[in-house]
Amino acid sequence: MIASTPIGGSEEVILNNEIIFPLVQTIGLKGVVFTDAGNAYGADETISLDNTRFSAGAGLRWLSPVGPLRVELGKPFNTKPHDQKSLLLFSFGGPFQY
């Protein structure tokens, strides 16, 4: 809780848009740029763009011999005081479209 306000919800709305493009085709290295939007809401809350978080970022994806790897950096547009200012993600073997 932050300032006596619970964080989270029982309902969620998520929108993701990605553009994936080849960087080094011989080794299967790809780039990605993305935008995300979404938030969690309580069952009694109205979904509103005022409460929706928006972010964008870029990253690298590689279908390595041991499985898919990715590193991505995301930056939020409309942060609240308790939100992260950016997020660096490393993923190994995660489910992503390649």
mmCIF file of the C-alpha atoms, coordinates in Angstrom:
data_MODEL
# 
_entry.id   MODEL 
# 
loop_
_atom_site.group_PDB 
_atom_site.id 
_atom_site.type_symbol 
_atom_site.label_atom_id 
_atom_site.label_alt_id 
_atom_site.label_comp_id 
_atom_site.label_asym_id 
_atom_site.label_entity_id 
_atom_site.label_seq_id 
_atom_site.pdbx_PDB_ins_code 
_atom_site.Cartn_x 
_atom_site.Cartn_y 
_atom_site.Cartn_z 
_atom_site.occupancy 
_atom_site.B_iso_or_equiv 
_atom_site.pdbx_formal_charge 
_atom_site.auth_seq_id 
_atom_site.auth_comp_id 
_atom_site.auth_asym_id 
_atom_site.auth_atom_id 
_atom_site.pdbx_PDB_model_num 
ATOM 1  C CA . MET A 1 1  ? 0.000   0.000   0.000   1.00 0.00 ? 1  MET A CA 1 
ATOM 2  C CA . ILE A 1 2  ? 1.082   3.516   -0.744  1.00 0.00 ? 2  ILE A CA 1 
ATOM 3  C CA . ALA A 1 3  ? -0.526  6.308   1.263   1.00 0.00 ? 3  ALA A CA 1 
ATOM 4  C CA . SER A 1 4  ? -3.259  3.887   2.424   1.00 0.00 ? 4  SER A CA 1 
ATOM 5  C CA . THR A 1 5  ? -4.216  3.134   -1.187  1.00 0.00 ? 5  THR A CA 1 
ATOM 6  C CA . PRO A 1 6  ? -4.023  -0.513  -2.264  1.00 0.00 ? 6  PRO A CA 1 
ATOM 7  C CA . ILE A 1 7  ? -2.191  -1.279  -5.503  1.00 0.00 ? 7  ILE A CA 1 
ATOM 8  C CA . GLY A 1 8  ? -3.635  -3.932  -7.808  1.00 0.00 ? 8  GLY A CA 1 
ATOM 9  C CA . GLY A 1 9  ? -7.043  -5.074  -8.882  1.00 0.00 ? 9  GLY A CA 1 
ATOM 10 C CA . SER A 1 10 ? -9.273  -7.945  -9.835  1.00 0.00 ? 10 SER A CA 1 
ATOM 11 C CA . GLU A 1 11 ? -9.690  -6.825  -13.468 1.00 0.00 ? 11 GLU A CA 1 
ATOM 12 C CA . GLU A 1 12 ? -7.104  -5.739  -16.020 1.00 0.00 ? 12 GLU A CA 1 
ATOM 13 C CA . VAL A 1 13 ? -6.927  -4.113  -19.434 1.00 0.00 ? 13 VAL A CA 1 
ATOM 14 C CA . ILE A 1 14 ? -3.732  -4.568  -21.462 1.00 0.00 ? 14 ILE A CA 1 
ATOM 15 C CA . LEU A 1 15 ? -2.801  -3.440  -24.967 1.00 0.00 ? 15 LEU A CA 1 
ATOM 16 C CA . ASN A 1 16 ? 0.560   -4.238  -26.581 1.00 0.00 ? 16 ASN A CA 1 
ATOM 17 C CA . ASN A 1 17 ? 1.867   -3.350  -30.030 1.00 0.00 ? 17 ASN A CA 1 
ATOM 18 C CA . GLU A 1 18 ? 5.258   -4.530  -31.326 1.00 0.00 ? 18 GLU A CA 1 
ATOM 19 C CA . ILE A 1 19 ? 7.278   -4.132  -34.493 1.00 0.00 ? 19 ILE A CA 1 
ATOM 20 C CA . ILE A 1 20 ? 9.894   -6.875  -34.840 1.00 0.00 ? 20 ILE A CA 1 
ATOM 21 C CA . PHE A 1 21 ? 12.586  -6.539  -37.503 1.00 0.00 ? 21 PHE A CA 1 
ATOM 22 C CA . PRO A 1 22 ? 15.731  -8.473  -38.489 1.00 0.00 ? 22 PRO A CA 1 
ATOM 23 C CA . LEU A 1 23 ? 19.116  -7.121  -37.416 1.00 0.00 ? 23 LEU A CA 1 
ATOM 24 C CA . VAL A 1 24 ? 21.545  -9.965  -38.173 1.00 0.00 ? 24 VAL A CA 1 
ATOM 25 C CA . GLN A 1 25 ? 19.660  -12.672 -40.063 1.00 0.00 ? 25 GLN A CA 1 
ATOM 26 C CA . THR A 1 26 ? 22.545  -15.163 -40.129 1.00 0.00 ? 26 THR A CA 1 
ATOM 27 C CA . ILE A 1 27 ? 22.410  -15.572 -36.330 1.00 0.00 ? 27 ILE A CA 1 
ATOM 28 C CA . GLY A 1 28 ? 18.700  -14.887 -35.829 1.00 0.00 ? 28 GLY A CA 1 
ATOM 29 C CA . LEU A 1 29 ? 19.109  -11.553 -34.017 1.00 0.00 ? 29 LEU A CA 1 
ATOM 30 C CA . LYS A 1 30 ? 16.091  -9.274  -34.186 1.00 0.00 ? 30 LYS A CA 1 
ATOM 31 C CA . GLY A 1 31 ? 15.183  -5.837  -32.890 1.00 0.00 ? 31 GLY A CA 1 
ATOM 32 C CA . VAL A 1 32 ? 11.851  -4.803  -31.435 1.00 0.00 ? 32 VAL A CA 1 
ATOM 33 C CA . VAL A 1 33 ? 10.133  -1.510  -30.683 1.00 0.00 ? 33 VAL A CA 1 
ATOM 34 C CA . PHE A 1 34 ? 6.934   -1.558  -28.670 1.00 0.00 ? 34 PHE A CA 1 
ATOM 35 C CA . THR A 1 35 ? 4.199   0.410   -26.974 1.00 0.00 ? 35 THR A CA 1 
ATOM 36 C CA . ASP A 1 36 ? 2.163   -0.825  -24.019 1.00 0.00 ? 36 ASP A CA 1 
ATOM 37 C CA . ALA A 1 37 ? -0.934  0.444   -22.266 1.00 0.00 ? 37 ALA A CA 1 
ATOM 38 C CA . GLY A 1 38 ? -2.924  -0.950  -19.385 1.00 0.00 ? 38 GLY A CA 1 
ATOM 39 C CA . ASN A 1 39 ? -3.888  -0.966  -15.747 1.00 0.00 ? 39 ASN A CA 1 
ATOM 40 C CA . ALA A 1 40 ? -5.556  -3.057  -13.065 1.00 0.00 ? 40 ALA A CA 1 
ATOM 41 C CA . TYR A 1 41 ? -8.974  -2.122  -11.735 1.00 0.00 ? 41 TYR A CA 1 
ATOM 42 C CA . GLY A 1 42 ? -11.278 -3.191  -8.944  1.00 0.00 ? 42 GLY A CA 1 
ATOM 43 C CA . ALA A 1 43 ? -14.564 -4.837  -9.927  1.00 0.00 ? 43 ALA A CA 1 
ATOM 44 C CA . ASP A 1 44 ? -16.447 -1.673  -8.911  1.00 0.00 ? 44 ASP A CA 1 
ATOM 45 C CA . GLU A 1 45 ? -14.156 0.753   -10.801 1.00 0.00 ? 45 GLU A CA 1 
ATOM 46 C CA . THR A 1 46 ? -14.833 2.294   -14.199 1.00 0.00 ? 46 THR A CA 1 
ATOM 47 C CA . ILE A 1 47 ? -12.117 1.809   -16.805 1.00 0.00 ? 47 ILE A CA 1 
ATOM 48 C CA . SER A 1 48 ? -10.695 5.223   -17.630 1.00 0.00 ? 48 SER A CA 1 
ATOM 49 C CA . LEU A 1 49 ? -7.894  6.561   -19.808 1.00 0.00 ? 49 LEU A CA 1 
ATOM 50 C CA . ASP A 1 50 ? -6.993  8.860   -16.895 1.00 0.00 ? 50 ASP A CA 1 
ATOM 51 C CA . ASN A 1 51 ? -5.859  5.810   -14.895 1.00 0.00 ? 51 ASN A CA 1 
ATOM 52 C CA . THR A 1 52 ? -4.264  3.939   -17.794 1.00 0.00 ? 52 THR A CA 1 
ATOM 53 C CA . ARG A 1 53 ? -0.470  3.712   -17.874 1.00 0.00 ? 53 ARG A CA 1 
ATOM 54 C CA . PHE A 1 54 ? 1.351   4.082   -21.206 1.00 0.00 ? 54 PHE A CA 1 
ATOM 55 C CA . SER A 1 55 ? 4.939   3.131   -22.049 1.00 0.00 ? 55 SER A CA 1 
ATOM 56 C CA . ALA A 1 56 ? 7.244   2.493   -25.000 1.00 0.00 ? 56 ALA A CA 1 
ATOM 57 C CA . GLY A 1 57 ? 10.576  0.836   -25.474 1.00 0.00 ? 57 GLY A CA 1 
ATOM 58 C CA . ALA A 1 58 ? 12.998  -1.136  -27.590 1.00 0.00 ? 58 ALA A CA 1 
ATOM 59 C CA . GLY A 1 59 ? 15.005  -4.298  -27.314 1.00 0.00 ? 59 GLY A CA 1 
ATOM 60 C CA . LEU A 1 60 ? 16.865  -7.216  -28.822 1.00 0.00 ? 60 LEU A CA 1 
ATOM 61 C CA . ARG A 1 61 ? 15.619  -10.773 -29.314 1.00 0.00 ? 61 ARG A CA 1 
ATOM 62 C CA . TRP A 1 62 ? 17.766  -13.742 -30.201 1.00 0.00 ? 62 TRP A CA 1 
ATOM 63 C CA . LEU A 1 63 ? 16.684  -17.292 -30.875 1.00 0.00 ? 63 LEU A CA 1 
ATOM 64 C CA . SER A 1 64 ? 19.865  -18.826 -29.448 1.00 0.00 ? 64 SER A CA 1 
ATOM 65 C CA . PRO A 1 65 ? 20.849  -22.508 -29.637 1.00 0.00 ? 65 PRO A CA 1 
ATOM 66 C CA . VAL A 1 66 ? 19.674  -22.931 -26.017 1.00 0.00 ? 66 VAL A CA 1 
ATOM 67 C CA . GLY A 1 67 ? 16.385  -21.077 -26.448 1.00 0.00 ? 67 GLY A CA 1 
ATOM 68 C CA . PRO A 1 68 ? 14.977  -17.577 -26.916 1.00 0.00 ? 68 PRO A CA 1 
ATOM 69 C CA . LEU A 1 69 ? 16.731  -14.687 -25.167 1.00 0.00 ? 69 LEU A CA 1 
ATOM 70 C CA . ARG A 1 70 ? 15.650  -11.070 -24.952 1.00 0.00 ? 70 ARG A CA 1 
ATOM 71 C CA . VAL A 1 71 ? 16.663  -7.785  -23.374 1.00 0.00 ? 71 VAL A CA 1 
ATOM 72 C CA . GLU A 1 72 ? 14.322  -4.804  -23.492 1.00 0.00 ? 72 GLU A CA 1 
ATOM 73 C CA . LEU A 1 73 ? 14.203  -1.314  -22.021 1.00 0.00 ? 73 LEU A CA 1 
ATOM 74 C CA . GLY A 1 74 ? 10.818  0.288   -21.392 1.00 0.00 ? 74 GLY A CA 1 
ATOM 75 C CA . LYS A 1 75 ? 10.062  3.876   -20.414 1.00 0.00 ? 75 LYS A CA 1 
ATOM 76 C CA . PRO A 1 76 ? 6.684   4.989   -19.018 1.00 0.00 ? 76 PRO A CA 1 
ATOM 77 C CA . PHE A 1 77 ? 5.009   8.172   -20.284 1.00 0.00 ? 77 PHE A CA 1 
ATOM 78 C CA . ASN A 1 78 ? 2.677   9.082   -17.425 1.00 0.00 ? 78 ASN A CA 1 
ATOM 79 C CA . THR A 1 79 ? 4.164   7.906   -14.145 1.00 0.00 ? 79 THR A CA 1 
ATOM 80 C CA . LYS A 1 80 ? 2.663   8.257   -10.715 1.00 0.00 ? 80 LYS A CA 1 
ATOM 81 C CA . PRO A 1 81 ? 4.945   8.921   -7.718  1.00 0.00 ? 81 PRO A CA 1 
ATOM 82 C CA . HIS A 1 82 ? 5.234   5.207   -6.815  1.00 0.00 ? 82 HIS A CA 1 
ATOM 83 C CA . ASP A 1 83 ? 5.869   3.966   -10.398 1.00 0.00 ? 83 ASP A CA 1 
ATOM 84 C CA . GLN A 1 84 ? 9.235   2.871   -11.762 1.00 0.00 ? 84 GLN A CA 1 
ATOM 85 C CA . LYS A 1 85 ? 10.882  5.433   -14.052 1.00 0.00 ? 85 LYS A CA 1 
ATOM 86 C CA . SER A 1 86 ? 12.132  2.762   -16.469 1.00 0.00 ? 86 SER A CA 1 
ATOM 87 C CA . LEU A 1 87 ? 12.454  -1.011  -16.593 1.00 0.00 ? 87 LEU A CA 1 
ATOM 88 C CA . LEU A 1 88 ? 15.241  -3.155  -18.016 1.00 0.00 ? 88 LEU A CA 1 
ATOM 89 C CA . LEU A 1 89 ? 14.022  -6.697  -18.729 1.00 0.00 ? 89 LEU A CA 1 
ATOM 90 C CA . PHE A 1 90 ? 16.114  -9.805  -19.307 1.00 0.00 ? 90 PHE A CA 1 
ATOM 91 C CA . SER A 1 91 ? 14.277  -12.968 -20.305 1.00 0.00 ? 91 SER A CA 1 
ATOM 92 C CA . PHE A 1 92 ? 15.440  -16.474 -21.109 1.00 0.00 ? 92 PHE A CA 1 
ATOM 93 C CA . GLY A 1 93 ? 13.080  -18.998 -22.657 1.00 0.00 ? 93 GLY A CA 1 
ATOM 94 C CA . GLY A 1 94 ? 10.058  -16.751 -22.213 1.00 0.00 ? 94 GLY A CA 1 
ATOM 95 C CA . PRO A 1 95 ? 7.086   -17.013 -24.522 1.00 0.00 ? 95 PRO A CA 1 
ATOM 96 C CA . PHE A 1 96 ? 7.419   -14.373 -27.200 1.00 0.00 ? 96 PHE A CA 1 
ATOM 97 C CA . GLN A 1 97 ? 6.634   -14.374 -30.870 1.00 0.00 ? 97 GLN A CA 1 
ATOM 98 C CA . TYR A 1 98 ? 9.755   -14.931 -32.910 1.00 0.00 ? 98 TYR A CA 1 
# 
